[in-house]
């Protein structure tokens, strides 16, 4: 599926804004949360996302074609793989 089709699909799901992002190799996003729902759709590379809920840590390794939805107020952190990662970021406010 092309970037344009993925963006259109996410917008149809009520996400706005929606944009492509290229993360550098080994980029780290420390633990945080958002005031909005977030969805990532991986285009290439890999990213490891860890979520924390009720004391339980869940670890996701996402690669091309994978999606993850992170609900508002969900604590999470991320680390990009050694080859970098390109993905679509979508926010639903």
N, C-alpha and C positions, 0 to 999 in steps of 0.2 A: 504494500500500500504506500502511495506517495505521501510526502510531507503534507501537501495540500489536502489530500483526502483525510488524513489523520486529523489535521487541524479542523476541517469542516465537521468531522464526526464529533470531536470534542466540543466544538461550539454548539452542535445540535443537542449535546447532553447538558447544555447550560453553563459550560465553562467560558469565562471571559475575564481577563485576557488569556490568549493562547499564543505561544511563541516557541520557536526552536532555540536550543541552547547548546553550545559546545563547551564541555568541561575539559579542563586540562588533565593530563595524566596525574594520578595520585591526588587529585584535588579533594579536599576534606571540607565537609559542611558539618560543623559541630552541632551537638544536640540543641534543638529548638522546636518551637511549634508555630502555628499560624492561626489567624483569626478567620480563615477560609479553608474550604476543601481544596486539596491539590491532587492532580493526577499527572503522572509522568508516563510517557510512551517512549521506549528506548528505540532509537534508530540504528545505532552502531556502538560498538564497545560494550563495556559493562560498568555497572555501579552496584555497590552493596548498600542497602538501606536497612537500618535497624530501627525498630519502633519499640517504644516502652509503654505498656498499658497494664495497670493494676499490678505492678511489680514484675510483669512478664516481658522479657525481651524477645522479639521475633526478628530474625535475620533473613533478609531476602537478597539473593544474588540475581540481578536482572541483566538480561542480555537482549540482543536484537529481537524486536517484536513483543517483548514483555511490557506489561503495564502494571502500575501500582497506584492505588488510590489511598491518599493519606487524609483522613478526616480532620476537620478543624480541631484545634487544641490537642492533637495527637503528638506527643513528643517523638522526635525522630532525628536521626543523624545519617550522613551518607559519606561514602568514600568511593571515588572513581578508580577504575582499574588502571593498570600501567600503560594502556594504549589510549587512554582518554575515553570520552563517551559523548555521543551526540543524542539528544533527546528532545521531545516536545514537552514543555511545561504548560499546565493548564490550571487556572484558578477559578473556583466557583464561590462567589461572595454572597 
